[in-house]
Amino acid sequence: SKKWVEKCQRQDLIDKSPDQLYRYYRLCGKHFETSWIDSDAQSTVLKDDAIPTIFDVPSQPQNGQVKRSKETTKDDEMESKGRKS
C-alpha cells in the first residue's frame, strides 16, 4: 500500500494505515497497465503485485482535492442541514 500511495503522489494518505486505505479509498483501473490485470468471463482483478503507473499528474491538484463547481451559499448550507442522510 505504501508503493501505491507514493505512485499516486497523495501526501494526505501517507499516514493512513493499510486497513484505512483498503476500507475507505479506491483507485480507478485506468491507472494500471493491462499487464497487471487478470480477466476472465466472470471477473476482472488486479494481480497481487500490481502497482499503479498511469497518471496525468500535471492536471491533478497538488493536495489531491477537487475544487467545487460553485461556492456554497447560506441557502445551500441551510438546505443541506435540513436533510436527513
CORGI-V540224 format. One record per pair of residues at least 24 apart in sequence whose C-alpha atoms are under 8 Angstrom apart, sorted by the first residue. I is the first residue (numbers start at 1). J is the second residue. Records with the same first field share a line. If there is no record, write none. Layout:
I = J  J
//
This chain:
3 = 51
4 = 51  52
7 = 52  53
8 = 52  55
10 = 63  64
11 = 63
12 = 63  64
30 = 54
31 = 55
//
